[in-house]
Structure formats: structure tokens, C-alpha cells
Amino acid sequence: YIYESTGAKKPVDRLWISSMTKQAIKEGFERLRPGDQLAPLEAAARSRSEADWLVGMNATRAATIRGRAWVGGVVSLGRVQTPTLAMIVKREREIQAFVPEPYWLVRAAFEPPYDGLWFEGDETRIKEAGRADDIVARVSGKDGEVESVERKEQSERAPLLYDLTSLQRDANRRFGFSARRTLQAAQSLYEGKKAITYPRTSSRFLSGDLVPQLKPTAETLVPISEYADAARYVLALQQLPLGRVVNDARVDDHHAIIPTDVEHDVTEFTPDERRVFDLVARRFLAVFHPRARYARTTIVTLVEDERFRTRGKVTLEAGWRSVYGHQSDEERKAQEEEGEGEGIELPELRQGQRVRCVTAASEAKETKPPPRYTEATLLSAMETAGKLVDDEELREAMKERGLGTPATRAETIETLIRREYVERVGKDLQATPKGLQVITMLEEHRLTSPELTGNWEKELSDIEHGKGDRTKFMREIEDFTRETVEQIAALDKEKLRPERVELGPCPRCGETIRENSRAYGCTSWKSREEPGCGFVIWKRVAGRTLTPEVARQLLEEGRTREVLSGFRSKNGKPFRARLVLNGEGKIEFEFPARSKTVQPTAAE
């Protein structure tokens, strides 16, 4: 842009490197790239910048003028931040509207010793307590037989190398790092310590020209004790398995993040740098290891026409998992939910063998609301424009239609927090009342659509690869911006005004209880000098926003009718409780199946 603005005609070459080591910089200067070769990349970057500026500036001004009275202050909107906020708000609404449903599981203990979980078809949940108790009574102490025994060997490939988003996801899951904190550590490892390659990449593959550097890179990890065995294994390979590592077609501007081929003095790293480097180093070594192999056994036991399923999983070969040496918390939790355990040794059983149900018991459970986004799960959702995609290969294919870029997603999350649209509660990201109001104001508007922004990202990707039309894209953005401003300007101001609901008489003085921006309070309050009776129910209690209906139930009945979800303890742990208004007008928690009440430590 500066080159064009000054009217310069001098030739321009670009230094294009993915590592800050002396050797990489030297080689980069030896093969500088002509400036016009990267013109499509410049066109895409300029289009993204101009689109963000046009949409953000105009939509923010229009929304602030129109919605200031409702939301309060500046109403900041953006091409990426608004659909991201919309996803968080949608999840928050699902949690607030969730009504837990009870169900029961029936587990049985058999002789020879093994356990089983009742099932029918694909369902393990029983909706009525009476039916669960009936099954327990009918099978306890009865003989049965092994209906089927199925043994399968399965294998699992190592995950792909890291790009920035997947690195941020793992650091959030394992260490609780924010996306920004991970990026800062990775950037320092790249620029200052010269320990890893360029981190702001969207690729999870390497280019073919890097193959000669792979073993030297592994060799630099041998002196670090925790990587020594895995690194020596890689060095001993006659031929490296490169099928899921090298793919020139999947490398755009920069390749996946890997360690550099220089010695690493990890004692000089900060704690954050050490943890991020550990993720990168282990993943680099893991991709050259064989698949992990498991033996999975599934036993179905029939007792009194009721079926019980038993699952066991035994590791035959650790393969790439030996690089990590442990099972993740997520995997352990998932296996416990399924009644399957790592390393469970099952007795030798054969089809038709007679067994005895020694004991059986029912276990009361409740359905759980969808979890709030963590930074890890939000980054995944941004990568796929809100679509739930677990498969690693499919996620790679959808990257071009994500929200933002790997380098900007962390800042988008931080922007939402700075704007007070979202707050961190433990590891969770929770929409604030202000964030909820912004999305309510824009209900059904296309600016809140992750799919629309994802389609724009695809067009930008096409421009970057020389297949798109920058002029056409910017025309679409200009048309969309005009449409957005017109639609916001047409919003009925009266409908946007906050409806200050009147909930009934104050239990202390009889005056009216009315909603305001932060609470449901008594109208006897006039000023600090005339505070009235001081009765108030704060809208935010233990991380949950109380709706007018919940406040009305507290005033009229002294308690909520349902057990509510979405609360968070001081330690960030989620919990469910019924709210009770005590004799002093204070809110207390009443926990399910207990009469014990606890007063909140703080109301926000």
C-alpha cells in the first residue's frame, strides 16, 4: 500500500521464511521471491482489512445511534466478532432454557467377576424409576448367559501436526491457557528463542523441501531427556512415514508448526514457553510413530430377557501414544460414561456360557445442559463456522469457510471480553447481559450469521489463491454494509427501549419491584440520600443471569419452581440449584435431593 501510494517504480523482492534461525534467514535471502508473485496474497489481505473496516465502522455507528438507549454506550459490531458473539449467545440461551430430565441407569455385577450396563437397542437410559427398580428386582441373584462376545482390534493414527488454532485448542484444554496467551508464548519461541517455526499458520502439513531437515530436527531433541527415546526412534527409521506429514497442496503461505533444527536450551524458556514447546515437540515426534493398537471386547449378557453390555479396552501397542505416556482426561471421562475402561481385563468368556447376576443397582441421573464454550471449543467452532465437526480431516477441508484467521481469532475473543459482551468464568466463556442484548437487537440479521462470514472467508481464500475477484467481493461487502445500516436504522426505537418489567409489590415495604439494567429493585429507592427499603434481587447470581420470570417466582412463591442450571462456584465449577428467598430477603441455594441451603458468596 505504501509502495503504491508513493508511486515507487523500483523492483521489490520478498523475504519469505518460516523460521528465524540464522540458516533459514540466510537461505531465504538466497531465494527471494518476486513481489508480483505474492500479489494475490496482498489483494486478499487488503480486501479483508477493508471489509472489516467498512462493516465494523458503519454497523457500529448505526447500532450505537439506534440501540444506545437499550444496550447502553457504544454498540460495537464487526464482520467476525458479531457472528462469534451470536454463537456464544445461542449457547447461553440453550442453557437458560434447558430443563433437566431424570433418567436411571442399571448396572449389574456378574460371576465370573465382570460388570455390565443395561441397554435396549441404542439406549442405556431408563425414563421411569419404577421400570429401573423392576429390572433390578428381576435380575438380582438370577442366572443368565453370555449372548455374544465380540473381539476387535482397532488402531488410531497420530494427530496431524499443529497449526495455530489446534495448538491454541490443546493449550486451553491441557493448561487452561487463553488463545492470546498461547499465541504470545509461541511468538516468543519463534522470534526470541528461535525454537519453533512460524506460528501464525493455518496449515497442518509440511512442504516437500523440508524433508531433509526432519531428522536433524529430531536430533536436536535427543539431549532433552523427556524426548530422547522418541527422538532416537525417529532417527533409527530407514524411511520416515510422510503420508500424513508432507503435502505440498495443503501448504499455503507457511507450513505446520514444528521445532527448528537448532539446539534448544529449554532451561532458558519461561514456564509458558516450556509448555507450548512441549506440545509442539511431542506432536512432531508422534507423527513419525506407528498407529496405536487396541483390543476392544464387547460382551452382551442376557438375564431374564434383559441385556447388559460390558466393554473393555486393552492397549496392544502404544505406538505414537508412547510419546505422551498417558491417557487424556477427556478420553478417560468418555470411557467412564460408556462403561468402558482403559486396561480393564475381562474374564475369558464364550458365547452361551452360564453366568450369575450377583447384584444389580439403579443409578439416578439427570440430563445435562449443553456446556458453555471454552476457548478450545470456541476456536473449533470458529474454524468451522459453528458446525460441529469432530473428524480431523473434515475439519481441515472446512477451514476456508471459518470465522476469521488463525492469527486473528485470539484477538476476536479478547475484543468480545473487552467490549463486556463475554466474560471468562473459570475456563468457560459466558455471554453477559450486554452481549445478550446486542444479539437480541440484531435478531435474524445476516450479520449474526456464522455461515455468511464463513462464505466471505472462502471468497477471500479464493482471492489469495488467484481464483477470486477482489472487485466483486468488495462490491458485495459495500452492498451488505448499506443493507445493514438501512435495516438497523429502520428498527423501531420504541421496541428497542428496555422493557422495565414491574414484578409486583416489594416484600419489605409494599412499593413496586421494577427491573433495571442490573437488578430487580424496589422503587422506594430515590437516590443515595433516599435509599428506601433497599430490597434488591441482582440479575447476576453465581454467573447466571436471572430472568424476570425467575425473579417473579422468588417474589410470589419464595423459591424457583425448577432446579436451575448454569451456576458457577468460586472455583469455576458448574452446579445446579433451586433459588430460595429467605426471611431477610437474601437469595440462597437449595441443592437437589437436599434441603441444605447455602447463601451465594457474591451476587454480580
C-alpha positions as CSV (number, residue, x, y, z in Angstrom):
1,Y,0.0,0.0,0.0
2,I,2.8,2.4,0.9
3,Y,4.6,1.3,-2.3
4,E,1.6,2.2,-4.4
5,S,0.8,5.5,-2.5
6,T,4.3,6.8,-3.1
7,G,4.3,6.0,-6.8
8,A,7.5,4.0,-6.4
9,K,8.7,2.1,-9.5
10,K,11.7,0.2,-8.0
11,P,11.6,-3.6,-8.2
12,V,10.6,-5.3,-4.9
13,D,11.5,-8.8,-3.7
14,R,10.2,-10.5,-0.6
15,L,12.0,-12.4,2.1
16,W,9.8,-15.4,2.8
17,I,10.8,-17.6,5.7
18,S,9.1,-19.8,8.3
19,S,12.0,-19.9,10.8
20,M,14.1,-17.2,12.5
21,T,17.3,-19.3,12.7
22,K,20.4,-17.9,11.0
23,Q,20.4,-20.7,8.4
24,A,16.8,-20.2,7.5
25,I,17.3,-16.4,7.1
26,K,20.4,-16.9,5.0
27,E,18.6,-19.4,2.7
28,G,15.7,-17.0,2.5
29,F,17.9,-14.2,1.2
30,E,19.4,-16.6,-1.3
31,R,16.0,-17.2,-2.9
32,L,14.0,-14.0,-2.5
33,R,10.5,-14.2,-4.1
34,P,9.4,-11.6,-6.7
35,G,6.9,-9.1,-5.3
36,D,4.3,-9.7,-8.0
37,Q,4.3,-13.4,-7.2
38,L,2.5,-12.6,-4.0
39,A,0.1,-10.0,-5.4
40,P,-2.9,-12.3,-4.8
41,L,-2.0,-12.6,-1.2
42,E,-1.8,-8.8,-0.9
43,A,-5.2,-8.4,-2.6
44,A,-6.8,-10.8,-0.1
45,A,-5.2,-9.1,2.9
46,R,-6.3,-5.7,1.6
47,S,-9.8,-7.0,0.9
48,R,-10.1,-8.4,4.4
49,S,-8.9,-5.2,6.0
50,E,-11.2,-3.0,4.0
51,A,-14.2,-5.3,4.6
52,D,-13.6,-5.4,8.4
53,W,-13.3,-1.6,8.4
54,L,-16.4,-0.9,6.2
55,V,-18.7,-3.3,8.0
56,G,-17.4,-2.6,11.5
57,M,-17.3,1.2,11.3
58,N,-20.7,1.6,9.7
59,A,-22.6,-1.1,11.6
60,T,-21.2,0.1,14.9
61,R,-22.2,3.7,14.3
62,A,-25.7,2.7,13.1
63,A,-26.2,0.3,16.0
64,T,-24.9,2.8,18.6
65,I,-27.2,5.6,17.4
66,R,-30.2,3.3,17.3
67,G,-29.6,1.0,20.2
68,R,-27.7,3.1,22.7
69,A,-30.8,3.5,25.0
70,W,-31.3,-0.2,25.1
71,V,-27.7,-1.6,25.3
72,G,-26.1,1.4,26.9
73,G,-22.9,3.1,25.4
74,V,-21.2,2.1,22.2
75,V,-22.7,-0.9,20.4
76,S,-19.6,-2.4,18.7
77,L,-20.3,-4.7,15.8
78,G,-17.9,-6.5,13.4
79,R,-17.7,-8.9,10.5
80,V,-16.2,-11.6,12.6
81,Q,-16.9,-10.6,16.2
82,T,-20.7,-10.4,15.8
83,P,-21.3,-13.9,14.4
84,T,-18.8,-15.2,17.1
85,L,-20.8,-13.5,19.8
86,A,-24.0,-14.9,18.2
87,M,-22.7,-18.4,18.7
88,I,-21.9,-17.8,22.4
89,V,-25.3,-16.2,23.0
90,K,-27.1,-19.0,21.2
91,R,-25.4,-21.5,23.6
92,E,-26.3,-19.3,26.6
93,R,-29.9,-19.3,25.6
94,E,-29.9,-23.1,25.2
95,I,-28.5,-23.4,28.7
96,Q,-31.0,-20.9,30.2
97,A,-33.9,-22.7,28.5
98,F,-32.7,-26.2,29.5
99,V,-35.0,-28.2,31.7
100,P,-33.2,-31.3,33.1
101,E,-34.9,-34.7,32.7
102,P,-34.4,-37.5,35.2
103,Y,-33.2,-40.9,34.0
104,W,-31.8,-44.1,35.5
105,L,-29.0,-46.5,34.6
106,V,-29.0,-50.1,35.8
107,R,-25.6,-51.8,36.4
108,A,-25.1,-55.4,37.2
109,A,-22.2,-57.4,38.7
110,F,-21.7,-60.9,37.4
111,E,-19.9,-64.1,38.4
112,P,-17.3,-64.8,36.9
113,P,-16.4,-61.2,38.0
114,Y,-17.3,-58.5,35.5
115,D,-19.8,-55.7,35.3
116,G,-22.4,-54.8,32.8
117,L,-24.6,-51.8,31.9
118,W,-28.3,-52.4,30.9
119,F,-29.3,-51.4,27.4
120,E,-32.1,-51.7,24.9
121,G,-31.3,-51.0,21.3
122,D,-29.0,-48.0,21.3
123,E,-30.4,-46.7,24.6
124,T,-29.0,-47.1,28.1
125,R,-31.2,-44.6,29.8
126,I,-34.5,-45.6,31.5
127,K,-37.0,-42.9,31.8
128,E,-39.0,-44.2,34.8
129,A,-37.7,-45.1,38.2
130,G,-40.2,-47.9,38.6
131,R,-39.0,-49.7,35.5
132,A,-35.4,-49.4,36.6
133,D,-36.3,-50.8,40.0
134,D,-38.3,-53.6,38.4
135,I,-35.3,-54.6,36.2
136,V,-33.0,-54.6,39.3
137,A,-35.5,-56.8,41.2
138,R,-35.9,-59.3,38.4
139,V,-32.2,-59.8,37.6
140,S,-30.6,-59.7,41.0
141,G,-29.4,-63.2,42.1
142,K,-30.6,-64.8,38.8
143,D,-28.7,-66.9,36.3
144,G,-28.1,-65.7,32.8
145,E,-25.9,-66.5,29.8
146,V,-23.4,-64.8,27.6
147,E,-25.3,-63.9,24.5
148,S,-22.3,-62.7,22.4
149,V,-18.6,-62.0,22.7
150,E,-17.1,-59.7,20.1
151,R,-13.4,-59.0,20.0
152,K,-11.9,-56.4,17.6
153,E,-8.5,-55.0,17.0
154,Q,-8.6,-51.3,16.3
155,S,-5.9,-48.7,15.5
156,E,-5.6,-45.0,15.9
157,R,-3.4,-42.7,13.9
158,A,-1.4,-39.9,15.4
159,P,-3.0,-36.4,15.2
160,L,-1.8,-34.1,12.4
161,L,0.9,-31.5,13.1
162,Y,-0.2,-28.3,14.8
163,D,-1.4,-25.2,13.1
164,L,-2.1,-22.2,15.4
165,T,-5.7,-22.9,16.1
166,S,-5.1,-26.6,17.0
167,L,-2.2,-25.5,19.2
168,Q,-4.4,-23.0,21.0
169,R,-7.1,-25.6,21.5
170,D,-4.7,-28.1,23.1
171,A,-3.1,-25.5,25.3
172,N,-6.5,-24.4,26.5
173,R,-7.6,-27.9,27.2
174,R,-4.5,-29.0,29.0
175,F,-3.2,-25.9,30.7
176,G,-6.2,-23.5,30.7
177,F,-4.3,-21.0,28.5
178,S,-6.3,-18.4,26.7
179,A,-5.8,-18.2,22.9
180,R,-3.8,-15.0,23.3
181,R,-1.5,-16.4,26.0
182,T,-0.7,-19.4,23.7
183,L,0.0,-17.1,20.8
184,Q,2.3,-14.9,22.9
185,A,4.3,-17.9,24.1
186,A,4.5,-19.3,20.5
187,Q,5.5,-15.9,19.1
188,S,8.3,-15.6,21.7
189,L,9.5,-19.1,20.9
190,Y,9.6,-18.2,17.2
191,E,11.2,-14.7,17.4
192,G,13.2,-14.7,20.6
193,K,14.2,-18.3,21.3
194,K,14.3,-19.4,17.6
195,A,12.9,-22.7,18.9
196,I,9.8,-23.2,16.6
197,T,8.8,-22.3,13.1
198,Y,6.3,-19.5,12.2
199,P,3.3,-20.0,14.5
200,R,0.5,-17.9,12.7
201,T,-0.1,-20.7,10.2
202,S,-3.3,-22.3,9.0
203,S,-1.5,-25.4,7.6
204,R,-1.0,-28.8,9.4
205,F,1.3,-30.2,6.8
206,L,4.9,-29.7,5.6
207,S,6.3,-29.0,2.2
208,G,8.5,-31.5,0.4
209,D,11.6,-29.3,0.6
210,L,11.6,-29.7,4.4
211,V,12.1,-33.4,4.3
212,P,16.0,-33.3,4.5
213,Q,15.6,-31.2,7.7
214,L,13.3,-33.6,9.6
215,K,15.9,-36.0,11.0
216,P,18.3,-33.1,12.0
217,T,15.3,-31.5,13.8
218,A,14.6,-34.8,15.7
219,E,18.3,-35.0,16.6
220,T,18.1,-31.6,18.4
221,L,15.5,-33.2,20.7
222,V,17.7,-36.1,21.8
223,P,19.6,-34.1,24.5
224,I,16.3,-33.2,26.2
225,S,15.6,-36.2,28.5
226,E,11.8,-36.4,28.1
227,Y,12.1,-36.6,24.3
228,A,15.2,-38.7,24.0
229,D,13.6,-42.1,23.4
230,A,11.0,-40.9,20.9
231,A,13.6,-38.9,19.1
232,R,16.1,-41.8,18.8
233,Y,13.2,-43.9,17.4
234,V,12.7,-41.4,14.7
235,L,16.4,-41.2,13.9
236,A,16.6,-45.0,13.6
237,L,13.9,-45.2,10.9
238,Q,15.3,-46.1,7.5
239,Q,12.5,-44.2,5.9
240,L,10.2,-41.6,7.5
241,P,6.4,-42.2,7.1
242,L,5.5,-38.9,5.3
243,G,1.9,-39.7,4.1
244,R,0.2,-37.5,6.6
245,V,3.1,-35.2,7.2
246,V,4.2,-33.8,3.8
247,N,1.6,-32.4,1.4
248,D,2.6,-29.5,-0.8
249,A,-1.0,-29.0,-2.0
250,R,-2.1,-28.3,1.7
251,V,0.6,-25.8,2.4
252,D,-0.2,-22.2,1.6
253,D,1.9,-19.4,2.9
254,H,3.5,-21.3,5.8
255,H,3.8,-24.9,6.8
256,A,2.8,-26.6,10.1
257,I,4.4,-25.6,13.4
258,I,7.5,-27.8,14.2
259,P,10.7,-27.3,16.3
260,T,13.6,-25.7,14.5
261,D,16.7,-27.7,13.7
262,V,18.9,-25.8,16.2
263,E,19.8,-26.8,19.8
264,H,17.2,-25.9,22.3
265,D,18.2,-24.7,25.8
266,V,14.8,-25.3,27.5
267,T,16.2,-24.1,30.8
268,E,16.0,-20.6,29.3
269,F,12.3,-20.9,28.4
270,T,9.6,-19.3,30.6
271,P,7.0,-21.7,32.1
272,D,4.5,-20.8,29.3
273,E,7.1,-21.2,26.6
274,R,8.2,-24.6,28.0
275,R,4.6,-25.9,27.9
276,V,3.9,-24.7,24.4
277,F,7.2,-26.0,23.2
278,D,6.4,-29.4,24.8
279,L,3.2,-29.6,22.8
280,V,5.0,-28.8,19.5
281,A,7.9,-31.2,20.2
282,R,5.9,-34.2,21.2
283,R,3.5,-33.7,18.3
284,F,6.4,-33.5,15.9
285,L,7.8,-36.8,17.2
286,A,4.4,-38.5,17.4
287,V,3.6,-38.2,13.7
288,F,6.5,-40.4,12.8
289,H,5.5,-43.2,15.2
290,P,3.2,-46.1,14.2
291,R,-0.5,-46.3,15.0
292,A,-1.6,-47.1,18.5
293,R,-3.3,-50.6,18.5
294,Y,-6.1,-51.7,20.9
295,A,-8.1,-54.8,21.6
296,R,-11.7,-54.0,22.2
297,T,-14.0,-56.6,23.7
298,T,-17.8,-56.2,23.8
299,I,-19.8,-58.8,25.8
300,V,-23.6,-58.9,25.9
301,T,-25.2,-60.8,28.8
302,L,-28.8,-61.9,28.9
303,V,-30.6,-62.2,32.2
304,E,-34.4,-62.6,32.5
305,D,-34.8,-61.2,28.9
306,E,-32.8,-58.1,29.9
307,R,-29.5,-57.3,28.2
308,F,-26.3,-55.9,29.8
309,R,-23.3,-54.7,27.8
310,T,-19.7,-54.9,29.0
311,R,-16.8,-53.2,27.2
312,G,-13.1,-53.5,27.8
313,K,-10.2,-51.9,26.0
314,V,-6.6,-53.1,26.3
315,T,-3.6,-51.4,24.6
316,L,-1.7,-53.9,22.5
317,E,0.9,-51.4,21.1
318,A,1.2,-47.8,22.4
319,G,2.6,-46.6,19.1
320,W,2.5,-42.8,18.9
321,R,0.9,-42.6,22.3
322,S,4.2,-43.7,23.9
323,V,5.5,-40.2,23.1
324,Y,2.9,-38.8,25.5
325,G,2.8,-41.7,28.0
326,H,-0.6,-41.1,29.4
327,Q,-4.3,-41.1,28.7
328,S,-6.0,-37.8,28.4
329,D,-8.7,-36.7,30.9
330,E,-11.2,-36.3,28.1
331,E,-10.6,-39.9,26.9
332,R,-10.8,-41.3,30.5
333,K,-14.1,-39.4,31.2
334,A,-15.7,-40.5,27.9
335,Q,-14.8,-44.2,28.6
336,E,-16.3,-44.0,32.1
337,E,-19.5,-42.6,30.6
338,E,-19.6,-45.5,28.2
339,G,-18.8,-48.1,30.8
340,E,-15.6,-48.8,29.0
341,G,-12.2,-48.7,30.8
342,E,-8.7,-48.5,29.6
343,G,-6.8,-51.6,30.6
344,I,-9.8,-53.5,32.0
345,E,-9.1,-57.2,32.0
346,L,-12.2,-59.2,31.3
347,P,-12.5,-62.9,32.2
348,E,-12.4,-65.4,29.3
349,L,-16.0,-65.9,28.3
350,R,-17.6,-67.7,25.5
351,Q,-21.0,-67.4,23.8
352,G,-23.6,-69.5,25.6
353,Q,-21.7,-69.6,28.9
354,R,-23.8,-69.6,32.0
355,V,-23.2,-66.7,34.4
356,R,-24.9,-65.4,37.6
357,C,-26.0,-61.9,38.3
358,V,-24.7,-61.4,41.8
359,T,-26.1,-57.9,42.4
360,A,-27.8,-55.1,40.4
361,A,-28.5,-51.5,41.2
362,S,-30.1,-48.5,39.7
363,E,-28.4,-45.1,39.5
364,A,-30.4,-41.9,39.3
365,K,-29.1,-39.3,36.8
366,E,-30.3,-36.2,35.1
367,T,-29.7,-34.9,31.6
368,K,-27.2,-32.0,31.4
369,P,-27.4,-28.7,29.6
370,P,-25.0,-28.2,26.7
371,P,-21.7,-27.0,28.0
372,R,-20.7,-23.4,27.6
373,Y,-17.9,-22.7,25.1
374,T,-14.4,-22.8,26.4
375,E,-11.7,-21.1,24.3
376,A,-10.8,-24.5,22.9
377,T,-14.3,-25.4,21.8
378,L,-15.0,-21.8,20.6
379,L,-11.8,-21.9,18.4
380,S,-13.1,-25.2,17.0
381,A,-16.5,-23.6,16.3
382,M,-14.9,-20.5,14.7
383,E,-12.8,-22.8,12.5
384,T,-15.9,-24.5,11.1
385,A,-18.3,-21.5,11.2
386,G,-20.3,-23.0,14.0
387,K,-20.7,-26.5,12.6
388,L,-19.9,-29.4,14.9
389,V,-17.1,-31.4,13.3
390,D,-15.0,-33.9,15.2
391,D,-13.2,-35.5,12.3
392,E,-9.8,-34.0,11.9
393,E,-9.6,-34.5,8.1
394,L,-13.1,-33.0,7.5
395,R,-12.2,-30.1,9.8
396,E,-9.2,-29.4,7.5
397,A,-11.4,-29.3,4.4
398,M,-13.8,-26.8,6.1
399,K,-11.0,-24.3,7.1
400,E,-11.6,-22.0,4.2
401,R,-15.1,-21.2,5.5
402,G,-14.2,-20.5,9.1
403,L,-14.6,-17.3,11.1
404,G,-11.5,-15.1,10.9
405,T,-8.0,-16.5,10.5
406,P,-5.8,-18.4,13.0
407,A,-3.9,-15.2,13.7
408,T,-7.0,-13.1,14.4
409,R,-9.2,-15.5,16.4
410,A,-7.5,-14.9,19.7
411,E,-7.9,-11.1,19.3
412,T,-11.6,-11.6,18.4
413,I,-12.2,-13.4,21.7
414,E,-10.3,-10.7,23.6
415,T,-12.3,-8.0,21.8
416,L,-15.6,-9.6,22.9
417,I,-14.3,-9.6,26.5
418,R,-13.1,-6.0,26.4
419,R,-16.4,-4.9,25.0
420,E,-18.1,-6.6,28.0
421,Y,-20.1,-8.9,25.7
422,V,-18.5,-12.0,27.1
423,E,-16.7,-12.9,30.3
424,R,-14.4,-15.6,31.4
425,V,-15.9,-17.8,34.2
426,G,-13.2,-20.4,35.0
427,K,-12.4,-22.0,31.7
428,D,-15.8,-21.0,30.2
429,L,-16.8,-18.1,28.1
430,Q,-20.2,-16.8,29.1
431,A,-22.3,-14.1,27.4
432,T,-23.1,-11.1,29.6
433,P,-26.4,-9.3,29.7
434,K,-25.0,-6.7,27.4
435,G,-23.9,-9.4,24.9
436,L,-27.4,-11.0,25.1
437,Q,-28.9,-7.6,24.4
438,V,-26.8,-6.9,21.4
439,I,-27.7,-10.1,19.7
440,T,-31.4,-9.7,20.6
441,M,-31.3,-6.3,18.9
442,L,-29.9,-7.9,15.8
443,E,-32.1,-10.9,15.9
444,E,-32.3,-12.7,12.5
445,H,-29.9,-10.1,10.9
446,R,-27.4,-11.6,8.5
447,L,-24.5,-10.0,10.3
448,T,-25.0,-12.6,13.1
449,S,-24.7,-15.5,10.7
450,P,-21.5,-17.6,11.0
451,E,-22.3,-19.1,7.6
452,L,-22.3,-15.8,5.8
453,T,-18.9,-14.8,7.4
454,G,-17.6,-18.2,6.6
455,N,-18.6,-17.8,2.9
456,W,-16.8,-14.4,2.9
457,E,-13.7,-16.2,4.2
458,K,-13.9,-18.7,1.3
459,E,-14.1,-15.8,-1.2
460,L,-11.0,-14.2,0.5
461,S,-9.2,-17.6,0.2
462,D,-10.1,-17.7,-3.5
463,I,-8.6,-14.2,-4.0
464,E,-5.5,-15.3,-2.1
465,H,-5.0,-18.2,-4.5
466,G,-5.7,-16.2,-7.6
467,K,-9.1,-17.7,-8.2
468,G,-11.3,-14.9,-6.8
469,D,-12.3,-11.4,-7.9
470,R,-11.4,-8.7,-5.4
471,T,-13.6,-6.1,-7.1
472,K,-16.7,-8.3,-7.0
473,F,-16.0,-9.2,-3.3
474,M,-15.7,-5.6,-2.3
475,R,-18.9,-4.7,-4.2
476,E,-20.7,-7.4,-2.2
477,I,-19.3,-6.0,1.1
478,E,-20.4,-2.5,0.2
479,D,-23.9,-3.7,-0.7
480,F,-24.1,-5.6,2.5
481,T,-22.9,-2.6,4.5
482,R,-25.6,-0.4,3.0
483,E,-28.3,-3.1,3.7
484,T,-27.1,-3.4,7.3
485,V,-27.2,0.3,8.0
486,E,-30.6,0.6,6.5
487,Q,-32.0,-2.3,8.5
488,I,-30.6,-1.1,11.8
489,A,-31.9,2.5,11.1
490,A,-35.3,1.0,10.4
491,L,-35.5,-0.7,13.8
492,D,-38.4,0.7,15.9
493,K,-36.8,2.8,18.7
494,E,-39.7,2.2,21.0
495,K,-39.4,-1.5,20.6
496,L,-35.7,-1.2,21.4
497,R,-36.2,0.5,24.6
498,P,-35.6,-1.8,27.6
499,E,-38.9,-3.1,28.9
500,R,-38.6,-2.3,32.6
501,V,-40.9,-5.1,33.8
502,E,-42.9,-4.5,37.0
503,L,-42.9,-7.7,39.0
504,G,-45.3,-6.9,41.9
505,P,-45.1,-5.5,45.5
506,C,-41.9,-5.3,47.5
507,P,-41.9,-7.9,50.3
508,R,-40.3,-5.3,52.6
509,C,-42.3,-2.1,52.1
510,G,-45.1,-2.8,49.6
511,E,-43.8,-0.5,46.9
512,T,-43.4,-1.8,43.3
513,I,-40.5,-4.0,42.3
514,R,-39.2,-2.9,38.9
515,E,-36.5,-4.2,36.6
516,N,-33.4,-2.1,35.8
517,S,-30.2,-2.7,33.9
518,R,-28.5,-4.7,36.8
519,A,-31.3,-5.8,39.1
520,Y,-34.9,-6.1,40.1
521,G,-35.2,-3.4,42.8
522,C,-37.7,-1.6,44.9
523,T,-38.9,1.7,43.5
524,S,-38.7,3.2,47.0
525,W,-35.1,3.9,46.1
526,K,-34.8,7.6,45.0
527,S,-31.2,8.4,45.5
528,R,-28.2,7.6,47.7
529,E,-29.6,10.1,50.2
530,E,-33.1,8.4,50.0
531,P,-32.3,4.7,49.5
532,G,-35.7,3.5,50.6
533,C,-36.0,-0.1,51.9
534,G,-33.0,-1.3,49.9
535,F,-34.7,-4.5,48.7
536,V,-33.0,-5.9,45.5
537,I,-32.6,-9.1,43.6
538,W,-29.4,-8.9,41.5
539,K,-29.7,-10.2,37.9
540,R,-26.4,-12.0,38.1
541,V,-26.1,-14.7,40.7
542,A,-23.1,-17.1,40.7
543,G,-22.5,-16.5,37.0
544,R,-26.1,-16.9,35.9
545,T,-28.5,-14.2,34.7
546,L,-31.9,-14.3,36.4
547,T,-34.8,-13.7,34.0
548,P,-37.9,-11.6,35.1
549,E,-39.8,-14.9,35.4
550,V,-37.3,-16.3,37.8
551,A,-37.4,-13.1,39.9
552,R,-41.2,-13.2,39.8
553,Q,-41.3,-16.7,41.2
554,L,-38.9,-15.7,44.0
555,L,-41.2,-12.8,44.9
556,E,-44.5,-14.6,44.7
557,E,-43.5,-18.1,45.9
558,G,-40.3,-17.6,47.8
559,R,-38.4,-20.1,45.6
560,T,-38.0,-21.1,42.0
561,R,-40.2,-23.9,40.7
562,E,-37.4,-25.7,38.9
563,V,-33.9,-26.6,39.7
564,L,-31.8,-24.2,37.6
565,S,-28.6,-24.9,35.8
566,G,-25.8,-22.5,34.6
567,F,-24.4,-21.5,38.0
568,R,-20.7,-21.4,38.8
569,S,-18.9,-21.8,42.1
570,K,-15.9,-19.5,43.1
571,N,-13.6,-22.2,41.7
572,G,-15.4,-22.1,38.3
573,K,-17.2,-25.5,38.8
574,P,-20.7,-25.7,37.3
575,F,-23.6,-26.6,39.6
576,R,-27.4,-26.7,39.7
577,A,-29.7,-25.5,42.4
578,R,-33.1,-24.1,43.3
579,L,-33.1,-20.5,44.4
580,V,-34.8,-19.6,47.7
581,L,-35.6,-16.1,49.0
582,N,-35.0,-16.2,52.8
583,G,-36.7,-14.2,55.5
584,E,-34.1,-11.4,55.2
585,G,-34.8,-11.0,51.5
586,K,-31.5,-12.7,50.6
587,I,-31.1,-15.4,47.9
588,E,-29.9,-18.8,48.9
589,F,-29.2,-22.0,47.0
590,E,-31.1,-25.2,47.7
591,F,-29.4,-28.2,46.1
592,P,-31.2,-31.2,44.5
593,A,-32.1,-34.1,46.8
594,R,-31.0,-32.0,49.8
595,S,-32.8,-29.4,52.0
596,K,-29.5,-27.7,52.9
597,T,-29.4,-24.1,51.7
598,V,-26.3,-22.0,51.0
599,Q,-26.1,-18.3,50.6
600,P,-24.2,-17.1,47.5
601,T,-20.8,-15.7,48.2
602,A,-21.3,-12.9,45.8
603,A,-24.0,-11.6,43.5
604,E,-22.7,-9.9,40.4
